[in-house]
Amino acid sequence: ALVQKDLQVLRLSRSPNEVRIIDPKGGNTHIIGQVLKHGLVDELQDQTYVLIDGTDGHVNYANIGAVKNAELSEPGMIVELSSRSGETKNIDKTIQQIANQNHGIYNTDYHQAFDKNASKEFIKTHSRRLEALRRKGLVERTQNGSWNIGQDYLEKAKKYEQAIIRQQPLTMTVRSYLPLDQLPSYVGPTWLDHIISKHDNMPFSNVHFGNQIVTALNDRQAWLVAQGYGKFK
């Protein structure tokens, strides 16, 4: 009922068969689409829901748990909604590997020596990851700014992930900050270019948002040809 009410406000006509309620704890969610709306499911528990017009032809309703407003994607953005795996992340494996080579200590200098091609911003993501674990009392920071990792860091990181899953079983990643209608003639790399170059393989329905993407892809290819970027099959 809530979804149909939102769709009426948005002036979108969809049959009940075209609406899907996502089970956040189902563990196999993977949706790409355009954000239609987000709002509060439960004001007391600060639970947020999101409505996504999916590439599969469904409007998907999902409770994404307690999220800060800064983490929410705005209507029109194209996002990927997927289940958190709870498995060990590559970022944690890298931190453990560097610490193992440096008597259990991780710092940015050790990281730069370990991977000379790593950018400062990329290395910062590892420090931010450690800071998040520190706030939960899982790792310690030394006075000189290094991190005391220890041998059981990967186990601690996995526990941290599993705790997050209980609060936020779904994760939302922005694929395009610009709405679809601005992408065909956008000067610069776009999400459509990823699809054209086969970096993103996904099924598109022949209705609704899926159909809009197919049209946008054709328009993007025509625009690229007009700019002299070659022909597309």
mmCIF file of the C-alpha atoms, coordinates in Angstrom:
data_MODEL
# 
_entry.id   MODEL 
# 
loop_
_atom_site.group_PDB 
_atom_site.id 
_atom_site.type_symbol 
_atom_site.label_atom_id 
_atom_site.label_alt_id 
_atom_site.label_comp_id 
_atom_site.label_asym_id 
_atom_site.label_entity_id 
_atom_site.label_seq_id 
_atom_site.pdbx_PDB_ins_code 
_atom_site.Cartn_x 
_atom_site.Cartn_y 
_atom_site.Cartn_z 
_atom_site.occupancy 
_atom_site.B_iso_or_equiv 
_atom_site.pdbx_formal_charge 
_atom_site.auth_seq_id 
_atom_site.auth_comp_id 
_atom_site.auth_asym_id 
_atom_site.auth_atom_id 
_atom_site.pdbx_PDB_model_num 
ATOM 1   C CA . ALA A 1 1   ? 0.000  0.000   0.000   1.00 0.00 ? 1   ALA A CA 1 
ATOM 2   C CA . LEU A 1 2   ? 2.848  2.376   0.862   1.00 0.00 ? 2   LEU A CA 1 
ATOM 3   C CA . VAL A 1 3   ? 4.560  1.695   -2.477  1.00 0.00 ? 3   VAL A CA 1 
ATOM 4   C CA . GLN A 1 4   ? 1.384  2.317   -4.497  1.00 0.00 ? 4   GLN A CA 1 
ATOM 5   C CA . LYS A 1 5   ? 0.821  5.561   -2.575  1.00 0.00 ? 5   LYS A CA 1 
ATOM 6   C CA . ASP A 1 6   ? 4.374  6.703   -3.418  1.00 0.00 ? 6   ASP A CA 1 
ATOM 7   C CA . LEU A 1 7   ? 3.888  5.739   -7.064  1.00 0.00 ? 7   LEU A CA 1 
ATOM 8   C CA . GLN A 1 8   ? 0.691  7.828   -7.201  1.00 0.00 ? 8   GLN A CA 1 
ATOM 9   C CA . VAL A 1 9   ? 2.571  10.834  -5.812  1.00 0.00 ? 9   VAL A CA 1 
ATOM 10  C CA . LEU A 1 10  ? 5.322  10.227  -8.399  1.00 0.00 ? 10  LEU A CA 1 
ATOM 11  C CA . ARG A 1 11  ? 2.635  9.819   -11.107 1.00 0.00 ? 11  ARG A CA 1 
ATOM 12  C CA . LEU A 1 12  ? 3.958  6.413   -12.098 1.00 0.00 ? 12  LEU A CA 1 
ATOM 13  C CA . SER A 1 13  ? 1.475  3.747   -13.112 1.00 0.00 ? 13  SER A CA 1 
ATOM 14  C CA . ARG A 1 14  ? 2.686  0.213   -12.278 1.00 0.00 ? 14  ARG A CA 1 
ATOM 15  C CA . SER A 1 15  ? 0.763  -2.995  -11.768 1.00 0.00 ? 15  SER A CA 1 
ATOM 16  C CA . PRO A 1 16  ? 1.232  -5.008  -8.526  1.00 0.00 ? 16  PRO A CA 1 
ATOM 17  C CA . ASN A 1 17  ? 3.219  -7.559  -10.588 1.00 0.00 ? 17  ASN A CA 1 
ATOM 18  C CA . GLU A 1 18  ? 5.747  -4.825  -11.420 1.00 0.00 ? 18  GLU A CA 1 
ATOM 19  C CA . VAL A 1 19  ? 6.411  -4.021  -7.755  1.00 0.00 ? 19  VAL A CA 1 
ATOM 20  C CA . ARG A 1 20  ? 8.847  -6.122  -5.745  1.00 0.00 ? 20  ARG A CA 1 
ATOM 21  C CA . ILE A 1 21  ? 9.442  -5.991  -1.993  1.00 0.00 ? 21  ILE A CA 1 
ATOM 22  C CA . ILE A 1 22  ? 13.065 -6.870  -1.270  1.00 0.00 ? 22  ILE A CA 1 
ATOM 23  C CA . ASP A 1 23  ? 13.864 -9.091  1.694   1.00 0.00 ? 23  ASP A CA 1 
ATOM 24  C CA . PRO A 1 24  ? 16.968 -7.329  3.082   1.00 0.00 ? 24  PRO A CA 1 
ATOM 25  C CA . LYS A 1 25  ? 18.131 -10.526 4.812   1.00 0.00 ? 25  LYS A CA 1 
ATOM 26  C CA . GLY A 1 26  ? 17.625 -12.694 1.727   1.00 0.00 ? 26  GLY A CA 1 
ATOM 27  C CA . GLY A 1 27  ? 21.328 -12.500 0.980   1.00 0.00 ? 27  GLY A CA 1 
ATOM 28  C CA . ASN A 1 28  ? 21.139 -12.478 -2.828  1.00 0.00 ? 28  ASN A CA 1 
ATOM 29  C CA . THR A 1 29  ? 19.912 -8.995  -3.690  1.00 0.00 ? 29  THR A CA 1 
ATOM 30  C CA . HIS A 1 30  ? 21.455 -7.331  -6.724  1.00 0.00 ? 30  HIS A CA 1 
ATOM 31  C CA . ILE A 1 31  ? 19.535 -4.463  -8.323  1.00 0.00 ? 31  ILE A CA 1 
ATOM 32  C CA . ILE A 1 32  ? 20.623 -1.619  -10.568 1.00 0.00 ? 32  ILE A CA 1 
ATOM 33  C CA . GLY A 1 33  ? 18.237 1.223   -11.215 1.00 0.00 ? 33  GLY A CA 1 
ATOM 34  C CA . GLN A 1 34  ? 17.187 4.799   -10.698 1.00 0.00 ? 34  GLN A CA 1 
ATOM 35  C CA . VAL A 1 35  ? 16.274 6.115   -7.256  1.00 0.00 ? 35  VAL A CA 1 
ATOM 36  C CA . LEU A 1 36  ? 12.660 7.255   -7.220  1.00 0.00 ? 36  LEU A CA 1 
ATOM 37  C CA . LYS A 1 37  ? 12.260 8.150   -3.559  1.00 0.00 ? 37  LYS A CA 1 
ATOM 38  C CA . HIS A 1 38  ? 13.448 7.427   -0.056  1.00 0.00 ? 38  HIS A CA 1 
ATOM 39  C CA . GLY A 1 39  ? 11.683 7.914   3.240   1.00 0.00 ? 39  GLY A CA 1 
ATOM 40  C CA . LEU A 1 40  ? 11.273 6.637   6.791   1.00 0.00 ? 40  LEU A CA 1 
ATOM 41  C CA . VAL A 1 41  ? 9.806  3.209   7.462   1.00 0.00 ? 41  VAL A CA 1 
ATOM 42  C CA . ASP A 1 42  ? 9.963  3.667   11.212  1.00 0.00 ? 42  ASP A CA 1 
ATOM 43  C CA . GLU A 1 43  ? 10.738 7.042   12.769  1.00 0.00 ? 43  GLU A CA 1 
ATOM 44  C CA . LEU A 1 44  ? 11.470 5.558   16.203  1.00 0.00 ? 44  LEU A CA 1 
ATOM 45  C CA . GLN A 1 45  ? 14.103 3.130   14.905  1.00 0.00 ? 45  GLN A CA 1 
ATOM 46  C CA . ASP A 1 46  ? 15.259 5.526   12.186  1.00 0.00 ? 46  ASP A CA 1 
ATOM 47  C CA . GLN A 1 47  ? 14.686 2.866   9.502   1.00 0.00 ? 47  GLN A CA 1 
ATOM 48  C CA . THR A 1 48  ? 14.888 4.154   5.922   1.00 0.00 ? 48  THR A CA 1 
ATOM 49  C CA . TYR A 1 49  ? 13.400 2.699   2.767   1.00 0.00 ? 49  TYR A CA 1 
ATOM 50  C CA . VAL A 1 50  ? 14.321 3.348   -0.854  1.00 0.00 ? 50  VAL A CA 1 
ATOM 51  C CA . LEU A 1 51  ? 12.277 2.942   -4.040  1.00 0.00 ? 51  LEU A CA 1 
ATOM 52  C CA . ILE A 1 52  ? 14.353 1.980   -7.088  1.00 0.00 ? 52  ILE A CA 1 
ATOM 53  C CA . ASP A 1 53  ? 13.099 1.763   -10.670 1.00 0.00 ? 53  ASP A CA 1 
ATOM 54  C CA . GLY A 1 54  ? 15.139 -1.249  -11.738 1.00 0.00 ? 54  GLY A CA 1 
ATOM 55  C CA . THR A 1 55  ? 16.690 -2.204  -15.074 1.00 0.00 ? 55  THR A CA 1 
ATOM 56  C CA . ASP A 1 56  ? 14.647 -5.419  -14.734 1.00 0.00 ? 56  ASP A CA 1 
ATOM 57  C CA . GLY A 1 57  ? 11.302 -3.610  -15.152 1.00 0.00 ? 57  GLY A CA 1 
ATOM 58  C CA . HIS A 1 58  ? 10.348 -3.751  -11.450 1.00 0.00 ? 58  HIS A CA 1 
ATOM 59  C CA . VAL A 1 59  ? 9.932  -0.970  -8.934  1.00 0.00 ? 59  VAL A CA 1 
ATOM 60  C CA . ASN A 1 60  ? 11.908 -2.323  -5.987  1.00 0.00 ? 60  ASN A CA 1 
ATOM 61  C CA . TYR A 1 61  ? 11.104 -1.383  -2.379  1.00 0.00 ? 61  TYR A CA 1 
ATOM 62  C CA . ALA A 1 62  ? 13.847 -2.070  0.171   1.00 0.00 ? 62  ALA A CA 1 
ATOM 63  C CA . ASN A 1 63  ? 14.358 -1.256  3.816   1.00 0.00 ? 63  ASN A CA 1 
ATOM 64  C CA . ILE A 1 64  ? 18.025 -0.209  3.963   1.00 0.00 ? 64  ILE A CA 1 
ATOM 65  C CA . GLY A 1 65  ? 18.133 0.197   7.740   1.00 0.00 ? 65  GLY A CA 1 
ATOM 66  C CA . ALA A 1 66  ? 19.556 3.077   9.738   1.00 0.00 ? 66  ALA A CA 1 
ATOM 67  C CA . VAL A 1 67  ? 21.499 5.313   7.370   1.00 0.00 ? 67  VAL A CA 1 
ATOM 68  C CA . LYS A 1 68  ? 22.655 8.892   7.687   1.00 0.00 ? 68  LYS A CA 1 
ATOM 69  C CA . ASN A 1 69  ? 21.160 11.443  5.308   1.00 0.00 ? 69  ASN A CA 1 
ATOM 70  C CA . ALA A 1 70  ? 24.633 12.070  3.875   1.00 0.00 ? 70  ALA A CA 1 
ATOM 71  C CA . GLU A 1 71  ? 24.760 8.422   2.754   1.00 0.00 ? 71  GLU A CA 1 
ATOM 72  C CA . LEU A 1 72  ? 21.445 8.563   0.910   1.00 0.00 ? 72  LEU A CA 1 
ATOM 73  C CA . SER A 1 73  ? 21.337 8.772   -2.878  1.00 0.00 ? 73  SER A CA 1 
ATOM 74  C CA . GLU A 1 74  ? 19.074 11.458  -4.283  1.00 0.00 ? 74  GLU A CA 1 
ATOM 75  C CA . PRO A 1 75  ? 16.155 10.739  -6.642  1.00 0.00 ? 75  PRO A CA 1 
ATOM 76  C CA . GLY A 1 76  ? 17.403 10.488  -10.235 1.00 0.00 ? 76  GLY A CA 1 
ATOM 77  C CA . MET A 1 77  ? 20.763 8.973   -9.312  1.00 0.00 ? 77  MET A CA 1 
ATOM 78  C CA . ILE A 1 78  ? 21.489 5.509   -10.721 1.00 0.00 ? 78  ILE A CA 1 
ATOM 79  C CA . VAL A 1 79  ? 22.515 3.091   -7.992  1.00 0.00 ? 79  VAL A CA 1 
ATOM 80  C CA . GLU A 1 80  ? 23.400 -0.519  -7.338  1.00 0.00 ? 80  GLU A CA 1 
ATOM 81  C CA . LEU A 1 81  ? 21.699 -2.147  -4.364  1.00 0.00 ? 81  LEU A CA 1 
ATOM 82  C CA . SER A 1 82  ? 23.254 -5.395  -3.200  1.00 0.00 ? 82  SER A CA 1 
ATOM 83  C CA . SER A 1 83  ? 23.518 -7.667  -0.196  1.00 0.00 ? 83  SER A CA 1 
ATOM 84  C CA . ARG A 1 84  ? 26.553 -7.297  2.033   1.00 0.00 ? 84  ARG A CA 1 
ATOM 85  C CA . SER A 1 85  ? 28.593 -10.478 1.873   1.00 0.00 ? 85  SER A CA 1 
ATOM 86  C CA . GLY A 1 86  ? 30.038 -10.515 5.383   1.00 0.00 ? 86  GLY A CA 1 
ATOM 87  C CA . GLU A 1 87  ? 33.211 -11.967 3.892   1.00 0.00 ? 87  GLU A CA 1 
ATOM 88  C CA . THR A 1 88  ? 36.717 -10.639 4.411   1.00 0.00 ? 88  THR A CA 1 
ATOM 89  C CA . LYS A 1 89  ? 37.311 -7.545  2.282   1.00 0.00 ? 89  LYS A CA 1 
ATOM 90  C CA . ASN A 1 90  ? 40.357 -7.035  0.068   1.00 0.00 ? 90  ASN A CA 1 
ATOM 91  C CA . ILE A 1 91  ? 41.114 -3.822  1.955   1.00 0.00 ? 91  ILE A CA 1 
ATOM 92  C CA . ASP A 1 92  ? 41.480 -5.855  5.164   1.00 0.00 ? 92  ASP A CA 1 
ATOM 93  C CA . LYS A 1 93  ? 43.673 -8.470  3.488   1.00 0.00 ? 93  LYS A CA 1 
ATOM 94  C CA . THR A 1 94  ? 46.008 -5.693  2.307   1.00 0.00 ? 94  THR A CA 1 
ATOM 95  C CA . ILE A 1 95  ? 46.196 -4.158  5.791   1.00 0.00 ? 95  ILE A CA 1 
ATOM 96  C CA . GLN A 1 96  ? 47.021 -7.565  7.331   1.00 0.00 ? 96  GLN A CA 1 
ATOM 97  C CA . GLN A 1 97  ? 49.635 -8.310  4.660   1.00 0.00 ? 97  GLN A CA 1 
ATOM 98  C CA . ILE A 1 98  ? 51.444 -4.993  5.210   1.00 0.00 ? 98  ILE A CA 1 
ATOM 99  C CA . ALA A 1 99  ? 51.318 -5.403  8.991   1.00 0.00 ? 99  ALA A CA 1 
ATOM 100 C CA . ASN A 1 100 ? 52.687 -8.948  8.763   1.00 0.00 ? 100 ASN A CA 1 
ATOM 101 C CA . GLN A 1 101 ? 55.740 -7.553  6.961   1.00 0.00 ? 101 GLN A CA 1 
ATOM 102 C CA . ASN A 1 102 ? 56.241 -4.844  9.592   1.00 0.00 ? 102 ASN A CA 1 
ATOM 103 C CA . HIS A 1 103 ? 56.014 -6.560  13.003  1.00 0.00 ? 103 HIS A CA 1 
ATOM 104 C CA . GLY A 1 104 ? 52.236 -6.194  13.226  1.00 0.00 ? 104 GLY A CA 1 
ATOM 105 C CA . ILE A 1 105 ? 52.220 -2.457  12.475  1.00 0.00 ? 105 ILE A CA 1 
ATOM 106 C CA . TYR A 1 106 ? 50.386 -0.694  9.641   1.00 0.00 ? 106 TYR A CA 1 
ATOM 107 C CA . ASN A 1 107 ? 50.975 2.917   8.609   1.00 0.00 ? 107 ASN A CA 1 
ATOM 108 C CA . THR A 1 108 ? 50.810 4.982   5.425   1.00 0.00 ? 108 THR A CA 1 
ATOM 109 C CA . ASP A 1 109 ? 54.587 4.905   4.872   1.00 0.00 ? 109 ASP A CA 1 
ATOM 110 C CA . TYR A 1 110 ? 54.630 1.109   5.039   1.00 0.00 ? 110 TYR A CA 1 
ATOM 111 C CA . HIS A 1 111 ? 51.717 1.032   2.600   1.00 0.00 ? 111 HIS A CA 1 
ATOM 112 C CA . GLN A 1 112 ? 53.495 3.330   0.142   1.00 0.00 ? 112 GLN A CA 1 
ATOM 113 C CA . ALA A 1 113 ? 56.589 1.131   0.298   1.00 0.00 ? 113 ALA A CA 1 
ATOM 114 C CA . PHE A 1 114 ? 54.431 -1.971  -0.186  1.00 0.00 ? 114 PHE A CA 1 
ATOM 115 C CA . ASP A 1 115 ? 52.635 -0.505  -3.239  1.00 0.00 ? 115 ASP A CA 1 
ATOM 116 C CA . LYS A 1 116 ? 54.597 2.318   -4.847  1.00 0.00 ? 116 LYS A CA 1 
ATOM 117 C CA . ASN A 1 117 ? 51.785 2.960   -7.374  1.00 0.00 ? 117 ASN A CA 1 
ATOM 118 C CA . ALA A 1 118 ? 49.117 3.495   -4.717  1.00 0.00 ? 118 ALA A CA 1 
ATOM 119 C CA . SER A 1 119 ? 47.688 7.011   -4.627  1.00 0.00 ? 119 SER A CA 1 
ATOM 120 C CA . LYS A 1 120 ? 47.475 8.956   -1.361  1.00 0.00 ? 120 LYS A CA 1 
ATOM 121 C CA . GLU A 1 121 ? 43.682 8.916   -1.605  1.00 0.00 ? 121 GLU A CA 1 
ATOM 122 C CA . PHE A 1 122 ? 43.642 5.129   -2.029  1.00 0.00 ? 122 PHE A CA 1 
ATOM 123 C CA . ILE A 1 123 ? 45.905 4.694   0.991   1.00 0.00 ? 123 ILE A CA 1 
ATOM 124 C CA . LYS A 1 124 ? 43.637 7.024   2.995   1.00 0.00 ? 124 LYS A CA 1 
ATOM 125 C CA . THR A 1 125 ? 40.726 4.613   2.475   1.00 0.00 ? 125 THR A CA 1 
ATOM 126 C CA . HIS A 1 126 ? 42.707 2.026   4.463   1.00 0.00 ? 126 HIS A CA 1 
ATOM 127 C CA . SER A 1 127 ? 43.279 4.479   7.317   1.00 0.00 ? 127 SER A CA 1 
ATOM 128 C CA . ARG A 1 128 ? 39.566 5.325   7.319   1.00 0.00 ? 128 ARG A CA 1 
ATOM 129 C CA . ARG A 1 129 ? 38.755 1.625   7.464   1.00 0.00 ? 129 ARG A CA 1 
ATOM 130 C CA . LEU A 1 130 ? 41.024 1.208   10.493  1.00 0.00 ? 130 LEU A CA 1 
ATOM 131 C CA . GLU A 1 131 ? 39.530 4.275   12.170  1.00 0.00 ? 131 GLU A CA 1 
ATOM 132 C CA . ALA A 1 132 ? 36.056 2.721   11.823  1.00 0.00 ? 132 ALA A CA 1 
ATOM 133 C CA . LEU A 1 133 ? 37.305 -0.465  13.504  1.00 0.00 ? 133 LEU A CA 1 
ATOM 134 C CA . ARG A 1 134 ? 39.083 1.559   16.200  1.00 0.00 ? 134 ARG A CA 1 
ATOM 135 C CA . ARG A 1 135 ? 35.783 3.224   17.136  1.00 0.00 ? 135 ARG A CA 1 
ATOM 136 C CA . LYS A 1 136 ? 34.441 -0.274  17.854  1.00 0.00 ? 136 LYS A CA 1 
ATOM 137 C CA . GLY A 1 137 ? 37.495 -1.083  19.992  1.00 0.00 ? 137 GLY A CA 1 
ATOM 138 C CA . LEU A 1 138 ? 38.870 -3.656  17.549  1.00 0.00 ? 138 LEU A CA 1 
ATOM 139 C CA . VAL A 1 139 ? 42.255 -2.059  16.733  1.00 0.00 ? 139 VAL A CA 1 
ATOM 140 C CA . GLU A 1 140 ? 44.589 0.371   18.478  1.00 0.00 ? 140 GLU A CA 1 
ATOM 141 C CA . ARG A 1 141 ? 46.301 3.461   17.173  1.00 0.00 ? 141 ARG A CA 1 
ATOM 142 C CA . THR A 1 142 ? 49.763 4.241   18.515  1.00 0.00 ? 142 THR A CA 1 
ATOM 143 C CA . GLN A 1 143 ? 50.939 7.710   19.543  1.00 0.00 ? 143 GLN A CA 1 
ATOM 144 C CA . ASN A 1 144 ? 52.866 8.230   16.300  1.00 0.00 ? 144 ASN A CA 1 
ATOM 145 C CA . GLY A 1 145 ? 49.770 7.527   14.182  1.00 0.00 ? 145 GLY A CA 1 
ATOM 146 C CA . SER A 1 146 ? 50.584 3.936   13.233  1.00 0.00 ? 146 SER A CA 1 
ATOM 147 C CA . TRP A 1 147 ? 48.164 1.063   13.812  1.00 0.00 ? 147 TRP A CA 1 
ATOM 148 C CA . ASN A 1 148 ? 48.785 -1.969  15.976  1.00 0.00 ? 148 ASN A CA 1 
ATOM 149 C CA . ILE A 1 149 ? 47.104 -4.681  13.887  1.00 0.00 ? 149 ILE A CA 1 
ATOM 150 C CA . GLY A 1 150 ? 47.971 -7.986  15.529  1.00 0.00 ? 150 GLY A CA 1 
ATOM 151 C CA . GLN A 1 151 ? 47.673 -11.500 14.108  1.00 0.00 ? 151 GLN A CA 1 
ATOM 152 C CA . ASP A 1 152 ? 43.864 -11.799 14.421  1.00 0.00 ? 152 ASP A CA 1 
ATOM 153 C CA . TYR A 1 153 ? 42.958 -8.639  12.509  1.00 0.00 ? 153 TYR A CA 1 
ATOM 154 C CA . LEU A 1 154 ? 41.058 -10.468 9.735   1.00 0.00 ? 154 LEU A CA 1 
ATOM 155 C CA . GLU A 1 155 ? 38.843 -12.208 12.304  1.00 0.00 ? 155 GLU A CA 1 
ATOM 156 C CA . LYS A 1 156 ? 38.094 -8.856  13.953  1.00 0.00 ? 156 LYS A CA 1 
ATOM 157 C CA . ALA A 1 157 ? 37.325 -7.244  10.581  1.00 0.00 ? 157 ALA A CA 1 
ATOM 158 C CA . LYS A 1 158 ? 34.924 -10.080 9.757   1.00 0.00 ? 158 LYS A CA 1 
ATOM 159 C CA . LYS A 1 159 ? 33.122 -9.621  13.094  1.00 0.00 ? 159 LYS A CA 1 
ATOM 160 C CA . TYR A 1 160 ? 32.842 -5.903  12.317  1.00 0.00 ? 160 TYR A CA 1 
ATOM 161 C CA . GLU A 1 161 ? 31.284 -6.686  8.909   1.00 0.00 ? 161 GLU A CA 1 
ATOM 162 C CA . GLN A 1 162 ? 28.806 -9.123  10.403  1.00 0.00 ? 162 GLN A CA 1 
ATOM 163 C CA . ALA A 1 163 ? 27.764 -6.542  12.996  1.00 0.00 ? 163 ALA A CA 1 
ATOM 164 C CA . ILE A 1 164 ? 27.119 -4.038  10.182  1.00 0.00 ? 164 ILE A CA 1 
ATOM 165 C CA . ILE A 1 165 ? 25.042 -6.630  8.288   1.00 0.00 ? 165 ILE A CA 1 
ATOM 166 C CA . ARG A 1 166 ? 22.717 -6.978  11.285  1.00 0.00 ? 166 ARG A CA 1 
ATOM 167 C CA . GLN A 1 167 ? 22.066 -3.210  11.149  1.00 0.00 ? 167 GLN A CA 1 
ATOM 168 C CA . GLN A 1 168 ? 22.370 -2.643  7.376   1.00 0.00 ? 168 GLN A CA 1 
ATOM 169 C CA . PRO A 1 169 ? 22.073 -5.870  5.370   1.00 0.00 ? 169 PRO A CA 1 
ATOM 170 C CA . LEU A 1 170 ? 22.019 -3.970  2.071   1.00 0.00 ? 170 LEU A CA 1 
ATOM 171 C CA . THR A 1 171 ? 24.597 -1.621  0.615   1.00 0.00 ? 171 THR A CA 1 
ATOM 172 C CA . MET A 1 172 ? 23.892 1.068   -1.972  1.00 0.00 ? 172 MET A CA 1 
ATOM 173 C CA . THR A 1 173 ? 26.566 2.258   -4.416  1.00 0.00 ? 173 THR A CA 1 
ATOM 174 C CA . VAL A 1 174 ? 26.110 5.188   -6.795  1.00 0.00 ? 174 VAL A CA 1 
ATOM 175 C CA . ARG A 1 175 ? 26.749 4.241   -10.435 1.00 0.00 ? 175 ARG A CA 1 
ATOM 176 C CA . SER A 1 176 ? 25.818 7.667   -11.829 1.00 0.00 ? 176 SER A CA 1 
ATOM 177 C CA . TYR A 1 177 ? 25.228 10.916  -9.971  1.00 0.00 ? 177 TYR A CA 1 
ATOM 178 C CA . LEU A 1 178 ? 23.628 12.329  -13.120 1.00 0.00 ? 178 LEU A CA 1 
ATOM 179 C CA . PRO A 1 179 ? 20.139 11.166  -14.112 1.00 0.00 ? 179 PRO A CA 1 
ATOM 180 C CA . LEU A 1 180 ? 19.757 9.044   -17.231 1.00 0.00 ? 180 LEU A CA 1 
ATOM 181 C CA . ASP A 1 181 ? 18.351 11.828  -19.431 1.00 0.00 ? 181 ASP A CA 1 
ATOM 182 C CA . GLN A 1 182 ? 21.580 13.852  -19.012 1.00 0.00 ? 182 GLN A CA 1 
ATOM 183 C CA . LEU A 1 183 ? 23.948 11.012  -19.958 1.00 0.00 ? 183 LEU A CA 1 
ATOM 184 C CA . PRO A 1 184 ? 23.564 10.592  -23.760 1.00 0.00 ? 184 PRO A CA 1 
ATOM 185 C CA . SER A 1 185 ? 25.207 13.952  -24.591 1.00 0.00 ? 185 SER A CA 1 
ATOM 186 C CA . TYR A 1 186 ? 27.356 14.391  -21.479 1.00 0.00 ? 186 TYR A CA 1 
ATOM 187 C CA . VAL A 1 187 ? 30.894 15.544  -22.253 1.00 0.00 ? 187 VAL A CA 1 
ATOM 188 C CA . GLY A 1 188 ? 32.995 13.112  -20.254 1.00 0.00 ? 188 GLY A CA 1 
ATOM 189 C CA . PRO A 1 189 ? 32.898 9.446   -19.207 1.00 0.00 ? 189 PRO A CA 1 
ATOM 190 C CA . THR A 1 190 ? 29.461 8.148   -18.200 1.00 0.00 ? 190 THR A CA 1 
ATOM 191 C CA . TRP A 1 191 ? 27.859 4.997   -16.861 1.00 0.00 ? 191 TRP A CA 1 
ATOM 192 C CA . LEU A 1 192 ? 26.484 4.401   -20.368 1.00 0.00 ? 192 LEU A CA 1 
ATOM 193 C CA . ASP A 1 193 ? 30.050 4.223   -21.690 1.00 0.00 ? 193 ASP A CA 1 
ATOM 194 C CA . HIS A 1 194 ? 30.787 1.449   -19.176 1.00 0.00 ? 194 HIS A CA 1 
ATOM 195 C CA . ILE A 1 195 ? 27.904 -0.549  -20.622 1.00 0.00 ? 195 ILE A CA 1 
ATOM 196 C CA . ILE A 1 196 ? 28.913 0.193   -24.232 1.00 0.00 ? 196 ILE A CA 1 
ATOM 197 C CA . SER A 1 197 ? 32.475 -0.973  -23.540 1.00 0.00 ? 197 SER A CA 1 
ATOM 198 C CA . LYS A 1 198 ? 31.092 -4.171  -21.934 1.00 0.00 ? 198 LYS A CA 1 
ATOM 199 C CA . HIS A 1 199 ? 32.398 -3.349  -18.466 1.00 0.00 ? 199 HIS A CA 1 
ATOM 200 C CA . ASP A 1 200 ? 28.840 -3.733  -17.158 1.00 0.00 ? 200 ASP A CA 1 
ATOM 201 C CA . ASN A 1 201 ? 26.816 -6.693  -18.364 1.00 0.00 ? 201 ASN A CA 1 
ATOM 202 C CA . MET A 1 202 ? 23.233 -6.686  -17.186 1.00 0.00 ? 202 MET A CA 1 
ATOM 203 C CA . PRO A 1 203 ? 19.805 -7.562  -18.532 1.00 0.00 ? 203 PRO A CA 1 
ATOM 204 C CA . PHE A 1 204 ? 17.480 -4.729  -19.506 1.00 0.00 ? 204 PHE A CA 1 
ATOM 205 C CA . SER A 1 205 ? 13.731 -5.175  -19.590 1.00 0.00 ? 205 SER A CA 1 
ATOM 206 C CA . ASN A 1 206 ? 11.889 -3.922  -22.656 1.00 0.00 ? 206 ASN A CA 1 
ATOM 207 C CA . VAL A 1 207 ? 9.652  -1.745  -20.469 1.00 0.00 ? 207 VAL A CA 1 
ATOM 208 C CA . HIS A 1 208 ? 10.011 1.191   -18.106 1.00 0.00 ? 208 HIS A CA 1 
ATOM 209 C CA . PHE A 1 209 ? 13.554 2.056   -16.930 1.00 0.00 ? 209 PHE A CA 1 
ATOM 210 C CA . GLY A 1 210 ? 15.157 -0.857  -18.781 1.00 0.00 ? 210 GLY A CA 1 
ATOM 211 C CA . ASN A 1 211 ? 13.700 0.380   -22.048 1.00 0.00 ? 211 ASN A CA 1 
ATOM 212 C CA . GLN A 1 212 ? 14.781 3.943   -21.262 1.00 0.00 ? 212 GLN A CA 1 
ATOM 213 C CA . ILE A 1 213 ? 18.375 2.708   -20.886 1.00 0.00 ? 213 ILE A CA 1 
ATOM 214 C CA . VAL A 1 214 ? 18.301 0.980   -24.275 1.00 0.00 ? 214 VAL A CA 1 
ATOM 215 C CA . THR A 1 215 ? 17.107 4.243   -25.868 1.00 0.00 ? 215 THR A CA 1 
ATOM 216 C CA . ALA A 1 216 ? 19.757 6.232   -23.968 1.00 0.00 ? 216 ALA A CA 1 
ATOM 217 C CA . LEU A 1 217 ? 22.489 3.813   -25.107 1.00 0.00 ? 217 LEU A CA 1 
ATOM 218 C CA . ASN A 1 218 ? 21.472 4.266   -28.748 1.00 0.00 ? 218 ASN A CA 1 
ATOM 219 C CA . ASP A 1 219 ? 21.439 8.056   -28.296 1.00 0.00 ? 219 ASP A CA 1 
ATOM 220 C CA . ARG A 1 220 ? 24.851 7.959   -26.576 1.00 0.00 ? 220 ARG A CA 1 
ATOM 221 C CA . GLN A 1 221 ? 26.384 5.920   -29.389 1.00 0.00 ? 221 GLN A CA 1 
ATOM 222 C CA . ALA A 1 222 ? 24.948 8.321   -31.986 1.00 0.00 ? 222 ALA A CA 1 
ATOM 223 C CA . TRP A 1 223 ? 26.361 11.267  -30.016 1.00 0.00 ? 223 TRP A CA 1 
ATOM 224 C CA . LEU A 1 224 ? 29.816 9.628   -29.761 1.00 0.00 ? 224 LEU A CA 1 
ATOM 225 C CA . VAL A 1 225 ? 29.843 8.964   -33.522 1.00 0.00 ? 225 VAL A CA 1 
ATOM 226 C CA . ALA A 1 226 ? 28.867 12.608  -34.170 1.00 0.00 ? 226 ALA A CA 1 
ATOM 227 C CA . GLN A 1 227 ? 31.798 13.710  -31.989 1.00 0.00 ? 227 GLN A CA 1 
ATOM 228 C CA . GLY A 1 228 ? 34.164 11.574  -34.073 1.00 0.00 ? 228 GLY A CA 1 
ATOM 229 C CA . TYR A 1 229 ? 34.716 8.736   -31.635 1.00 0.00 ? 229 TYR A CA 1 
ATOM 230 C CA . GLY A 1 230 ? 34.152 5.986   -34.235 1.00 0.00 ? 230 GLY A CA 1 
ATOM 231 C CA . LYS A 1 231 ? 31.368 3.565   -35.016 1.00 0.00 ? 231 LYS A CA 1 
ATOM 232 C CA . PHE A 1 232 ? 29.607 1.035   -32.822 1.00 0.00 ? 232 PHE A CA 1 
ATOM 233 C CA . LYS A 1 233 ? 28.181 -2.333  -33.734 1.00 0.00 ? 233 LYS A CA 1 
# 
